[in-house]
Amino acid sequence: MAGQVNVLVVGEGGREFAIAKKLQESPHVKQVYCAPGNVGMPTIGVQPVAIAETDFAGLIKFAKEHAVAWTFVGPEDCLVDGIVDDFAAAGLKAFGPSARAAQLEGSKDYALNFMNNYGVPTARHASYRDQTAALAEIDQFGFPLVIKENGLAGGKGVVIAQDHATAVQTVKEMFASGQARLVLEECLVGPEYSMFVLLSNGHYRILPMAQDHKRAYDGDKGPNTGGMGAYSPLPQLSAADRQAMVDQVVVPTVNGLVAGGYHYHGILYIGLIMTATGPKVIEYNVRLGDPETQVILPRLQTDLFELVDRALNDQPLPEVVEDPRASFGVVLASQGYPQKPVHGQALGKFPTAAGVEIDYANVAGSLADLRGAGGRLLMVLAQADSLAVAHDRVYDYLAALDEPECFYRTDIGAKAGL
């Protein structure tokens, strides 16, 4: 591509911070805009734009007026609501799946039917529109039992019920809260991994893998969250197991997307569990994950702009080259997250430290005087020759902070022997 171009990222969290930062590094990029972005983005040369991520008409107008080459969509709700379709109708390119393809995340039942249709291994499951039917079959799957809200839930709509009584209570509460459908699944056992596949209508590249930590507290205790920390690479994952994931999960998934006429141009996240009988899919997401994005993109030596640009233009995709260094990150969250996070607490200014970076997310105010503005406030990151060194840098930094209305997990990376 001759010359430099402008690109737009849609979203405001830590994931979008990391995407925008990586795109801004490309020699092909003149300016990255992020709508709405957050107050930390100017520190990486990214320009926030005061347009809500749900204002598709406003985003399209901005993209036309600022000669945006293409738009990278971060949040899943925008994709499910059809932002890519609206951009296409306006003659603009947006990186992400259509509303139809986004149902792979928007509906658990839809995703499970897709897996069944195209031979993608997953848990034994059933979906229910009726509370009575669900309660009648609770014992069919054994305990612990996985109970999932059907729609989007920000990574938090999953309950693992340890016994019959808890399962009954959970099913009743989910239907009482307005759920039109829920899914019951057998509880799979094994280590979990995050695989991100960049797709271009049947052609694909696999990005660096990561391991997320979904539970709020140490020891994988407490409620599910959007993610409390991540690291990459994965020393505990053998080359043979990774290849099994590709052969048994990625290939049939990609083939299914082609056979189903999805014309998928975007990221597909595959949440995997390596069971005693091989890899199985826990869930699909139709975008990059948060907080995995913050640790995998620093390890991507291939130009992210080139990958996306070629995917959108149906050109041959460059090979993915991974930085051999390790990347490690821990989320600093507001007290009470995820149920009732504190808002508006004084955070002050976060100090700079050698070998440590901050990807800002739900913060407000100014960098000299920040306030909390949500659940997961930011991620503290380090990249080093080993996971152990990166781990120590992050935790040394966090230990020196005085943020009484915040918390973080202290055991990120334990499954990698850290």
Disulfide bonds with the S-S distance in Angstrom:
none
